[in-house]
Amino acid sequence: MDVYQQAGLEVEAMFEPLAKESEPYNWVNETKINPWVIYVLKNIE
């Protein structure tokens, strides 16, 4: 990810969570397609 490198950061981990069908919500397709991505960043050393 170029923008992170330009900011002096690099991706340490990436998580793509999915909803669970056991949750009490009427998910549309979030159990198959993740609605967001979580990046864990760290300083480039």
C-alpha positions, 0 to 999 in steps of 0.5 A: 500500500503506497500511501502507508509507505509514504506515511512511514507505515507498513501493514503488519496484519489485515483482518477481513471479518465476516458476520455470523449467521448465529447473530440476531441480525438479518444480514444481507450478504455480510456472512459471505462478503466482508463489509470492511477491512481492518489494517494493523499498521506499524512504523517502518524501521 
